[in-house]
Amino acid sequence: MKLKATSLVCIIGLSIVLIGCDSVPEATSANCSGRGMEQSLMAFKNDEAARQAFLDKCNALNAEQ
């Protein structure tokens, strides 16, 4: 019984974590360069305004560095 309860708690915790991973990426140095940029832009496939805002934030971040 203890093993089943532990497994149930782990499944619920993992589900909560995976649901939280569906957010829009933020403009960080990792997300604004190379492969991170490609993956981040895929999240904005159907929202051109949000995509442009993300690119503007990346440009501002790169200008600061």
C-alpha positions in Angstrom: 0.0 0.0 0.0 2.9 2.4 0.8 4.4 1.9 -2.6 1.1 2.7 -4.3 0.7 5.9 -2.3 4.2 7.0 -3.1 3.7 6.3 -6.8 0.4 8.2 -6.8 2.1 11.2 -5.1 4.9 11.1 -7.7 2.5 10.9 -10.6 0.5 13.9 -9.3 3.7 15.9 -8.7 5.1 15.1 -12.2 1.8 16.1 -13.8 1.9 19.5 -12.0 5.4 20.1 -13.2 4.6 19.1 -16.8 1.5 21.3 -16.9 3.7 24.3 -15.8 6.1 23.7 -18.7 3.6 24.9 -21.3 4.3 28.6 -20.7 5.7 31.1 -23.2 9.5 31.4 -23.1 11.1 34.5 -21.6 13.9 36.5 -23.3 17.1 35.3 -21.7 20.6 34.9 -23.1 20.0 31.1 -23.5 16.6 31.6 -25.3 17.9 34.4 -27.5 20.8 32.6 -29.2 21.2 29.6 -31.4 19.1 26.5 -30.8 17.3 28.2 -27.9 16.1 30.9 -30.3 14.7 28.3 -32.7 12.8 26.5 -30.0 11.5 29.7 -28.4 10.2 31.0 -31.7 8.3 27.7 -32.3 6.2 28.6 -29.2 5.1 31.8 -31.0 4.0 30.1 -34.2 0.4 31.5 -34.2 1.0 34.8 -32.3 2.9 37.3 -34.4 2.6 40.1 -31.9 4.0 38.1 -29.1 6.8 36.8 -31.4 7.8 40.3 -32.3 7.8 41.4 -28.7 10.0 38.4 -27.9 12.4 39.4 -30.7 12.5 43.0 -29.5 13.3 41.9 -25.9 16.1 39.7 -27.3 17.5 42.6 -29.4 17.5 44.8 -26.3 19.2 42.1 -24.2 21.9 41.7 -26.9 22.4 45.5 -27.0 23.0 45.6 -23.3 25.8 43.0 -23.5 
